Amino acid sequence: MQRAVIVLRAKDVEFDVTYINLREKPDWFLEISPHGKVPVLKVDDDVLFESNAIAEYLDEAVEPTLHPKDPIKRARNRAWTDFVPDFSRQLGMVTYARSTEALAEAMDKVPKALSRLEDAIQNERENEGPFFNGDVLSLVDASYAPFLQRFSIAEKYLQSGLLNEFPNLQKWADALVSNTSVQNSVAPEFFDVFEDALKLRGTLAAENRDAR
């Protein structure tokens, strides 16, 4: 859901959010969400589902466009958006590591995904950034921001230094986490709830937090 809200915020669209308890999904939600997942976007009497589809619709329907105008760059941006599931799965190995051993194992594996993004940021930009394509937020930024935001919360307690060898990625993550569209894409209590979730999952980040 967060990706869609980032796009809505970036485009300054007025909207209402209804939060769903995914452990107790209401019947009305299941009736309009074919996969039983968030996000779902209701536009008048029409309902859209799946994050990528919603983001693409919003970018086509509401100016300014967040995709590059050049068709080659736009296609490359879409390809990097498709890389999000692999990236988030690997980054999650660090974010949600449950022990120092698990963290060490993740730190050996995750850099392969990070190096690809490090090179992509360098190659796709036409200026100094700070975002994926340059100085304007894009759909690629909106796609990666939620996972980098969650990692940044866990990293406060892990102190893994995962991004130290990837300066482009580190600057990108810092820019996304501090961007108002990203910050305002979650409920005010999100950060406390996420830290509680880290503890419920028995993560090393939560253990380190409690040891302080």
LINKA-V276648 format. One line per field, one symbol per residue. psi: psi as a letter, one per 40 degrees, with the letter a starting at -180 (. if undefined). burial: I if it has 16 or more other ideal C-beta (glycine too) atoms within 10 Angstrom, else O. Layout:
psi->???
burial->???
//
This chain:
psi->ddddddddddefhhiihhihheeghidddddegdefiiihhhhbeihiihdddddddddddhiiieiidhdddddddddddeeddddddddddddeheidddddddddddddddddddddddddieaeaeadebehiiddddddddddddddddddddfdfdedegdddddddddddehddddeeiidedddddddddddefiddddddde.
burial->IIIIIIIIIIIOOOOOOOOIOOOOOOOOIOOOIOOOOIIIIOOOOOOIIIIOOIIIIIIOOOOOOIIIOOOOOIOIIOOIIOIIOOIIOIIIIIIIIOOOOOIOOIIOOIIOIIOOIIOIIOOIIOOOIIIIIOOOIIIIIIIIIIIIIIIIIIIOIIOIOIIOOIOIIIIIIOIIIOIOIIOOIIOOOOOOOOIOOIOOOOIIIIIIIOOO
//
